[in-house]
Amino acid sequence: MKKRLLVMNGSRIVEIEQGDGKWQTETVAKANGVKPGIYNISLASQADKAKEYAGIILHSDKSTVYQQIGKNSYVSHNRDDFGKVPDVGQLKTISYDSKGKAVVTEATTVKLGLSR
């Protein structure tokens, strides 16, 4: 099942492909700082708990937290791994402790590769 996130006019729209190229809206919420665009979150790779990921939180649902970690590059985290799920639109660094639980910290521009 393909899933995408559309951000426009201040809204985040999650759509699921129903077949024949038709998309059905699953949820609509405020953009919360996520830049306008189309995010193909169905291409998100599952987070490797031995790595650290820095980027913007795009969306979270009942089971998954989606994070953009580069241009057209996404990672998904299991929601159950978080004590408190990070807010959508925030730049965060997510790593995992020895018990496999997510550790969320503020992302820096250096970690994002934006240093000047």
C-alpha positions as CSV (number, residue, x, y, z in Angstrom):
1,M,0.0,0.0,0.0
2,K,1.4,3.3,-1.0
3,K,1.2,6.3,1.3
4,R,2.0,9.9,0.7
5,L,1.9,13.2,2.6
6,L,0.8,16.3,0.8
7,V,1.5,19.7,2.4
8,M,-0.3,22.7,1.0
9,N,-2.3,25.7,2.2
10,G,-1.2,25.2,5.8
11,S,-2.5,21.6,5.9
12,R,-0.9,18.1,6.0
13,I,-3.0,15.6,4.0
14,V,-2.1,11.8,4.3
15,E,-3.4,9.8,1.3
16,I,-3.4,6.1,0.6
17,E,-3.4,4.7,-3.0
18,Q,-6.5,2.7,-3.6
19,G,-5.4,1.3,-7.0
20,D,-5.9,2.6,-10.6
21,G,-3.9,5.7,-9.5
22,K,-6.7,6.9,-7.2
23,W,-5.8,8.3,-3.8
24,Q,-8.0,8.4,-0.7
25,T,-7.6,10.9,2.0
26,E,-6.8,9.2,5.4
27,T,-6.2,12.2,7.6
28,V,-6.0,16.0,7.4
29,A,-4.1,18.1,10.0
30,K,-2.3,21.4,10.3
31,A,1.1,21.6,8.6
32,N,2.9,22.7,11.8
33,G,5.9,24.1,10.0
34,V,6.4,21.2,7.5
35,K,7.3,22.9,4.1
36,P,4.8,22.6,1.2
37,G,5.4,19.6,-1.0
38,I,4.7,16.0,-1.7
39,Y,6.4,13.5,0.5
40,N,6.3,9.8,-0.6
41,I,6.5,8.4,2.9
42,S,5.8,4.9,1.7
43,L,9.4,4.8,0.6
44,A,10.6,5.3,4.2
45,S,13.1,2.7,5.4
46,Q,12.8,1.2,8.8
47,A,15.1,2.9,11.3
48,D,18.3,1.0,12.2
49,K,18.5,1.2,16.0
50,A,22.4,1.3,15.8
51,K,22.2,4.6,13.9
52,E,21.3,8.2,14.6
53,Y,18.9,10.2,12.4
54,A,18.6,14.0,12.1
55,G,15.7,15.7,10.3
56,I,12.2,17.1,10.4
57,I,9.3,15.0,11.8
58,L,6.8,14.8,9.0
59,H,4.0,12.8,10.4
60,S,3.0,10.3,13.0
61,D,0.1,7.8,13.1
62,K,-1.0,5.0,15.5
63,S,2.1,2.9,14.7
64,T,4.8,5.0,13.0
65,V,6.7,8.2,13.2
66,Y,8.0,9.4,9.8
67,Q,11.1,11.6,9.6
68,Q,12.7,13.2,6.6
69,I,16.5,12.8,6.8
70,G,17.5,14.2,3.4
71,K,16.0,15.3,0.1
72,N,13.5,12.6,-0.8
73,S,14.9,10.4,2.0
74,Y,12.7,9.2,4.8
75,V,13.0,6.9,7.8
76,S,10.2,5.3,9.8
77,H,10.4,4.8,13.6
78,N,8.0,2.5,15.6
79,R,5.8,4.7,17.7
80,D,6.0,2.3,20.6
81,D,9.7,3.0,20.9
82,F,8.9,6.6,22.1
83,G,8.0,7.7,25.6
84,K,6.7,11.0,24.1
85,V,6.3,11.3,20.3
86,P,8.1,14.4,18.9
87,D,5.9,17.1,17.5
88,V,5.4,17.3,13.7
89,G,7.4,20.0,12.1
90,Q,10.3,19.9,14.6
91,L,13.9,19.3,13.7
92,K,15.0,16.4,15.9
93,T,17.8,13.9,16.2
94,I,16.6,10.4,17.0
95,S,18.9,7.6,18.3
96,Y,18.2,4.5,20.4
97,D,19.4,3.5,23.9
98,S,20.7,0.0,24.8
99,K,17.1,-1.1,25.4
100,G,15.9,-0.1,22.0
101,K,14.0,2.9,23.1
102,A,14.1,6.2,21.1
103,V,16.1,9.1,22.5
104,V,15.0,12.4,21.0
105,T,17.1,15.5,21.1
106,E,17.2,18.9,19.3
107,A,18.9,18.6,15.9
108,T,21.7,21.0,15.1
109,T,22.5,22.5,11.7
110,V,25.9,20.7,11.9
111,K,24.1,17.3,12.2
112,L,21.8,18.2,9.4
113,G,24.8,19.0,7.1
114,L,23.8,22.7,7.0
115,S,26.9,24.2,8.7
116,R,28.3,27.3,7.1
